Amino acid sequence: MLYAIVKALLSGFIIMAVSEIAKRSPSLGALVVSLPLISILAFIWLWNDTGDKERIASLAESTFWYVLPTLPMFLVLPALLRYGTGFWLALAASCLLTMLLYLATIWIAARFGVSL
């Protein structure tokens, strides 16, 4: 149980730190957010929990494919905000786009024999 609490606290601390950094410098906050910190932590936690190399390899590969459909969100959200769309609507639209792109990615990947 202590292990799970440490994992949750460390992961939460990273999110809090990024938001504090972004308040002071959006560019530096963006740099930190773009680092695959959560993925790296997930690899470490999974290794500590299972020691299963194949499971970690599968997680890393699937993460690569799932990152791709998230990228347009980082262009659509600022475009909508600059166009005058309210924050919550712009965020919802960006998230909806991302969900649709996730579905498309899963469908396209399957057609090429990639199982996600």
C-alpha positions in Angstrom: 0.0 0.0 0.0 2.8 2.4 0.8 4.3 1.7 -2.6 1.0 2.8 -4.3 0.9 6.0 -2.2 4.5 6.9 -3.1 3.7 6.3 -6.8 0.6 8.5 -6.6 2.4 11.3 -4.7 5.4 11.4 -7.1 3.1 11.4 -10.1 0.9 14.1 -8.6 4.0 16.2 -7.7 5.2 16.2 -11.3 1.8 17.5 -12.5 1.8 20.2 -9.8 5.4 21.2 -10.6 4.6 21.5 -14.3 1.6 23.7 -13.7 3.7 26.0 -11.4 6.5 26.2 -13.9 4.0 27.0 -16.7 2.6 29.9 -14.6 6.1 31.5 -14.6 7.1 30.5 -18.1 4.7 28.9 -20.6 7.6 27.9 -22.9 9.5 26.1 -20.1 6.3 24.5 -18.9 5.7 23.2 -22.4 9.2 21.8 -22.5 8.7 19.9 -19.3 5.2 18.7 -20.3 6.6 17.4 -23.6 9.1 15.2 -21.8 7.8 11.7 -21.5 8.0 11.8 -17.7 4.8 9.9 -17.0 5.7 7.3 -19.6 9.1 6.8 -18.0 7.6 6.6 -14.6 5.1 4.0 -15.9 8.0 2.0 -17.3 9.8 2.1 -14.0 6.7 1.2 -12.0 5.8 -1.6 -14.3 9.4 -3.0 -14.2 9.3 -2.8 -10.4 5.9 -4.5 -10.3 6.4 -7.2 -12.9 10.0 -7.3 -14.2 8.4 -8.2 -17.5 10.4 -6.8 -20.5 7.9 -7.8 -23.1 5.1 -6.0 -21.2 7.2 -2.8 -21.0 8.2 -3.1 -24.7 4.5 -3.5 -25.6 3.6 -0.5 -23.4 6.3 1.7 -25.0 5.3 0.7 -28.6 1.6 1.3 -27.9 2.4 4.7 -26.3 4.2 5.7 -29.5 1.1 5.0 -31.6 -1.2 6.7 -29.1 0.9 9.9 -29.0 0.4 10.5 -32.7 -3.4 11.2 -32.5 -2.8 13.6 -29.6 -0.6 16.0 -31.5 -3.3 17.8 -33.5 -4.9 18.8 -30.2 -1.9 21.0 -29.4 -2.6 23.0 -32.6 -6.4 23.0 -32.5 -6.7 24.2 -28.9 -4.6 27.3 -29.4 -6.2 28.1 -32.7 -9.7 27.9 -31.2 -8.6 30.0 -28.2 -7.1 32.7 -30.4 -10.2 32.6 -32.6 -12.3 33.6 -29.5 -13.7 30.3 -28.5 -14.2 29.9 -24.8 -11.7 27.8 -22.9 -14.0 25.0 -21.9 -15.6 24.7 -25.3 -12.1 24.8 -27.0 -10.8 22.1 -24.6 -13.9 19.9 -25.2 -13.6 20.2 -28.9 -9.9 19.4 -28.8 -10.5 16.4 -26.6 -13.3 15.2 -28.9 -11.0 15.5 -31.9 -8.4 13.5 -30.0 -10.9 10.8 -29.2 -11.9 10.5 -32.8 -8.3 10.4 -33.9 -7.6 7.6 -31.3 -10.4 5.6 -32.9 -9.0 6.2 -36.4 -5.5 5.3 -35.2 -6.7 2.0 -33.7 -8.6 1.2 -36.9 -5.8 2.1 -39.3 -3.2 0.4 -37.1 -5.3 -2.8 -37.2 -5.4 -2.7 -41.0 -1.5 -2.8 -40.9 -1.4 -5.6 -38.4 -0.5 -3.4 -35.4 -2.6 -4.4 -32.3 -3.3 -1.6 -29.9 
